[in-house]
Amino acid sequence: MIQHLLLLLSTLILHGNQEHTKIGNKSWKRVWATAASGNQIYTDHLGDVYLVQGDQLSKYKSSGAFFRVYSNKNLGKITSVDAANPLKIIVFYRDFSRVVFLDNTITDNGEPLKLDEFNMEQASLVCWSYDNGIWIYDPIRFSLTRLNQQLKIQNEILNLNQILGFPLQPVCMIEADNYLFISVPDHGILQFDVFGTYMRTIPIKGIEKFDVSGESIIYTDQEERLHLYQIKTFLEDTVALPQKNIKDFAIDKNRMILLTNDSLYSFQYFE
C-alpha cells in the first residue's frame, strides 16, 4: 500500500479545507477529525492511534473514537511510545529510566523494566525489536543493546563512537523490515542490521522524527512538506502536507495521521 501512497503524493497536493479530493479514479479522503491536544502521535498496524501529552497516553480507535487514557504520574512525562506490537506497547520514561508495557486496552502488562538494573540509567532511546525484543541506546557508553523477549541481553555493541568515528547524539530509533534505523541529526540516519551491526549512513540530516514503510524513509520538514526517501534508489519525493500547522505525523499502511495544536486528522487513500 505504500506504493499507492507514493504514487498519489507524487501527483497530488491537498489543502486543509478539502475533505475529498479526486484525480481520475484516485482519491485521498479526510476520513475523520477529532478535537485533541498533545505533542506526539503513534499508530499500530490495527489502525489505532496513540496520543502523548505529558504523562498521559490516549488511545483512539481506527474510527477516530476516543478509547481510554493511561497515566502513571509516578514516572513523570512520557518520552516515547512504540506500538509495533499493539498487545505489548512500549512506553519509555527517560527521566526515571523505566519502560512500561501496556496491553491493547492500554493497561499495565507485567512489571516495568528498570534500566538502571542493566547499568543503563542514562538511556535516551528505546524501541521495539523483532520477537518482542527491545533496543536501548545509552549515550554515556555509546552502546546499543538488544534485550530478548525474556528481557535478557542478547546483543550489545559498545563504543559506537569509535566504530563510527564520531560521538552519537541520536534523537529517534526505529526497527523496521529487519533493519534498525537511528537518526543522528548532524550526520544522517544510521542503518544497522537486526544484530546491531553498522551498515551505512543514509544522508538525511536534521531529522527529529521519521517513519519507515517498505523501502521508504518518511519524514516532514519545517515547511510542512512530506518527504519520501527511497532507501535503495536514493530518490526522494516531496509534496505539501494535506493539513496546515502540523505538530506531528504518523503513517500506517494507506493512512496518514496528522496532529495540530487542537485536532487529530486521519487521511486515507482510495482507488
C-alpha positions as CSV (number, residue, x, y, z in Angstrom):
1,M,0.0,0.0,0.0
2,I,2.9,2.3,0.5
3,Q,3.4,2.2,-3.3
4,H,-0.1,3.7,-3.6
5,L,0.8,6.4,-1.2
6,L,3.9,7.2,-3.1
7,L,2.1,7.4,-6.4
8,L,-0.6,9.6,-5.1
9,L,1.6,12.0,-3.2
10,S,3.8,12.5,-6.2
11,T,0.9,13.9,-8.2
12,L,-1.5,15.3,-5.6
13,I,-1.2,18.4,-3.4
14,L,-4.1,18.6,-0.9
15,H,-5.4,21.6,1.0
16,G,-6.6,21.5,4.7
17,N,-10.1,22.6,3.9
18,Q,-10.8,19.8,1.5
19,E,-12.4,16.6,2.7
20,H,-12.3,14.7,-0.5
21,T,-10.0,15.3,-3.5
22,K,-10.1,13.3,-6.7
23,I,-7.8,12.9,-9.7
24,G,-9.2,10.4,-12.2
25,N,-10.2,7.3,-10.2
26,K,-7.7,8.1,-7.4
27,S,-8.8,9.8,-4.2
28,W,-7.3,10.9,-0.9
29,K,-10.0,11.5,1.7
30,R,-10.1,13.0,5.1
31,V,-11.8,10.2,7.0
32,W,-12.2,11.8,10.3
33,A,-11.1,14.7,12.5
34,T,-11.4,15.0,16.3
35,A,-10.5,17.6,18.9
36,A,-7.3,16.6,20.7
37,S,-4.3,18.1,22.3
38,G,-0.8,16.6,22.6
39,N,2.8,16.5,21.4
40,Q,3.4,13.2,19.8
41,I,1.3,10.6,17.9
42,Y,1.9,6.9,17.1
43,T,-0.1,4.2,15.3
44,D,-0.2,0.4,15.3
45,H,-0.9,-2.0,12.4
46,L,-4.6,-2.3,13.5
47,G,-5.1,1.4,12.7
48,D,-5.4,2.6,16.3
49,V,-3.8,6.0,17.2
50,Y,-1.8,6.9,20.4
51,L,-1.6,10.5,21.5
52,V,1.0,11.6,24.1
53,Q,0.6,14.7,26.3
54,G,2.8,15.0,29.3
55,D,2.2,11.9,31.4
56,Q,-0.9,10.9,29.6
57,L,-1.3,8.4,26.7
58,S,-4.6,8.5,25.0
59,K,-5.8,5.8,22.6
60,Y,-8.1,6.4,19.7
61,K,-9.7,3.6,17.7
62,S,-9.2,3.5,13.9
63,S,-12.6,5.1,13.6
64,G,-11.3,8.2,15.4
65,A,-13.4,7.3,18.5
66,F,-11.7,8.0,21.8
67,F,-11.0,4.8,23.8
68,R,-9.1,5.4,27.0
69,V,-6.3,7.3,28.8
70,Y,-3.3,5.8,30.6
71,S,-1.3,7.8,33.1
72,N,1.4,6.9,35.6
73,K,2.2,10.1,37.4
74,N,4.9,8.4,39.5
75,L,7.1,8.2,36.4
76,G,6.7,11.7,35.0
77,K,6.4,12.6,31.4
78,I,6.3,10.0,28.6
79,T,9.4,10.2,26.4
80,S,8.3,7.9,23.6
81,V,5.9,5.1,22.6
82,D,6.3,2.2,20.3
83,A,3.1,0.4,19.3
84,A,4.7,-2.0,16.8
85,N,3.1,-4.8,18.8
86,P,-0.4,-3.5,19.9
87,L,-0.6,-6.3,22.5
88,K,2.6,-5.1,24.2
89,I,3.0,-1.4,23.7
90,I,6.3,0.1,24.9
91,V,6.2,3.3,26.9
92,F,9.5,4.9,27.7
93,Y,10.1,7.3,30.7
94,R,13.6,8.6,30.3
95,D,13.7,10.7,33.5
96,F,13.0,7.6,35.6
97,S,14.8,5.1,33.4
98,R,11.7,3.0,33.2
99,V,10.0,1.1,30.4
100,V,6.3,0.3,30.9
101,F,4.5,-2.4,28.9
102,L,0.8,-2.0,28.1
103,D,-1.8,-4.3,26.5
104,N,-4.3,-3.4,23.8
105,T,-6.5,-1.8,26.5
106,I,-3.5,0.4,27.5
107,T,-3.4,-1.3,30.9
108,D,-0.2,-2.4,32.6
109,N,1.1,-5.6,31.1
110,G,3.7,-7.0,33.5
111,E,6.2,-5.3,35.6
112,P,8.1,-2.2,34.4
113,L,11.6,-2.6,33.1
114,K,14.1,-0.9,35.3
115,L,17.0,0.2,33.0
116,D,19.2,1.1,36.0
117,E,19.4,-2.7,36.8
118,F,21.3,-3.0,33.4
119,N,23.5,-0.1,34.2
120,M,21.7,2.0,31.6
121,E,20.1,4.6,33.8
122,Q,21.0,7.3,31.3
123,A,19.4,5.5,28.3
124,S,18.0,8.0,25.9
125,L,16.2,5.9,23.2
126,V,14.1,2.7,23.4
127,C,12.2,0.9,20.7
128,W,10.6,-2.4,19.8
129,S,12.5,-5.2,18.1
130,Y,11.6,-8.5,16.5
131,D,10.2,-11.4,18.6
132,N,9.1,-8.9,21.2
133,G,12.7,-7.7,21.9
134,I,13.8,-4.2,22.8
135,W,16.6,-1.9,21.6
136,I,18.1,0.5,24.1
137,Y,20.6,3.3,23.3
138,D,22.9,4.5,26.1
139,P,24.6,7.8,25.3
140,I,27.1,7.5,28.2
141,R,28.6,4.3,27.0
142,F,27.7,5.0,23.3
143,S,26.2,1.5,23.5
144,L,23.4,-0.2,21.6
145,T,21.8,-3.1,23.5
146,R,19.1,-5.6,22.5
147,L,17.1,-7.4,25.1
148,N,15.2,-10.5,24.1
149,Q,11.6,-11.4,25.0
150,Q,12.8,-12.6,28.4
151,L,14.5,-9.2,28.9
152,K,17.9,-10.7,28.8
153,I,20.8,-9.1,26.9
154,Q,21.1,-10.8,23.5
155,N,23.3,-8.3,21.6
156,E,25.4,-5.5,22.9
157,I,27.5,-3.1,20.8
158,L,29.8,-0.9,22.8
159,N,31.7,2.3,21.9
160,L,29.7,3.1,18.8
161,N,31.5,6.4,18.7
162,Q,34.8,4.6,18.0
163,I,33.1,2.4,15.3
164,L,31.6,5.4,13.6
165,G,34.3,7.9,14.2
166,F,32.1,10.5,15.9
167,P,30.1,10.8,19.1
168,L,26.4,9.9,18.7
169,Q,23.6,12.2,19.8
170,P,20.6,10.4,18.3
171,V,17.0,11.5,18.6
172,C,14.9,8.8,17.1
173,M,15.2,5.0,16.7
174,I,13.0,2.5,14.8
175,E,13.3,-1.1,13.8
176,A,11.5,-2.0,10.6
177,D,11.8,-4.6,7.9
178,N,14.8,-6.4,9.6
179,Y,16.8,-3.2,10.0
180,L,17.4,-0.7,12.8
181,F,17.4,3.0,11.9
182,I,18.8,5.7,14.2
183,S,18.6,9.4,13.3
184,V,21.7,11.5,14.3
185,P,20.7,14.9,13.1
186,D,24.3,16.2,12.5
187,H,25.2,13.1,10.5
188,G,22.2,11.4,9.0
189,I,20.2,8.2,9.6
190,L,22.3,5.2,10.6
191,Q,21.3,1.8,9.3
192,F,22.1,-1.4,11.3
193,D,21.1,-5.0,10.8
194,V,19.0,-6.8,13.4
195,F,22.1,-7.8,15.3
196,G,23.3,-4.2,15.7
197,T,26.0,-4.4,13.0
198,Y,26.5,-1.0,11.4
199,M,25.8,-0.9,7.7
200,R,25.8,2.6,6.4
201,T,24.7,6.2,7.0
202,I,21.8,7.5,4.9
203,P,22.5,11.2,4.1
204,I,19.3,12.7,5.5
205,K,20.3,15.2,8.2
206,G,18.3,17.2,10.7
207,I,15.6,14.7,11.2
208,E,13.9,14.7,14.7
209,K,11.3,12.1,13.8
210,F,10.8,9.7,10.9
211,D,9.0,6.6,9.9
212,V,9.9,3.6,7.7
213,S,7.5,1.8,5.5
214,G,8.6,-0.7,2.9
215,E,11.6,0.8,1.1
216,S,10.9,4.4,2.1
217,I,12.0,6.6,4.9
218,I,9.2,9.2,5.6
219,Y,9.6,12.5,7.3
220,T,8.4,16.0,7.4
221,D,10.1,19.4,7.3
222,Q,9.5,22.8,8.8
223,E,7.8,24.0,5.6
224,E,5.1,21.4,6.2
225,R,6.2,19.1,3.4
226,L,6.2,15.3,3.4
227,H,9.4,13.6,2.2
228,L,9.6,10.1,0.9
229,Y,13.2,8.9,0.5
230,Q,13.7,5.6,-1.4
231,I,16.3,3.6,0.5
232,K,17.5,1.6,-2.4
233,T,17.3,4.1,-5.2
234,F,18.2,7.2,-3.2
235,L,15.4,9.0,-5.0
236,E,13.2,11.4,-3.0
237,D,9.7,12.8,-3.5
238,T,8.5,15.9,-1.7
239,V,4.9,17.2,-1.5
240,A,2.8,19.5,0.6
241,L,1.0,18.0,3.6
242,P,-2.8,17.9,3.4
243,Q,-3.2,19.9,6.6
244,K,-1.5,23.1,8.0
245,N,0.1,23.8,11.4
246,I,1.3,20.2,11.9
247,K,2.9,19.2,15.2
248,D,3.5,15.6,14.4
249,F,2.6,12.8,11.9
250,A,2.3,9.0,11.7
251,I,1.8,6.8,8.7
252,D,0.4,3.3,8.7
253,K,-0.4,1.3,5.5
254,N,-2.7,3.6,3.5
255,R,-3.4,6.1,6.2
256,M,-1.8,9.3,7.3
257,I,-2.5,10.7,10.8
258,L,-1.7,14.4,11.5
259,L,-1.7,16.3,14.8
260,T,-2.2,20.0,15.0
261,N,-2.5,22.2,18.1
262,D,-6.1,21.2,18.7
263,S,-7.0,18.3,16.5
264,L,-6.2,14.9,15.1
265,Y,-6.8,14.2,11.4
266,S,-6.9,10.9,9.5
267,F,-6.5,10.8,5.8
268,Q,-7.0,7.6,3.7
269,Y,-6.2,6.6,0.1
270,F,-8.8,5.0,-2.1
271,E,-8.8,3.6,-5.6
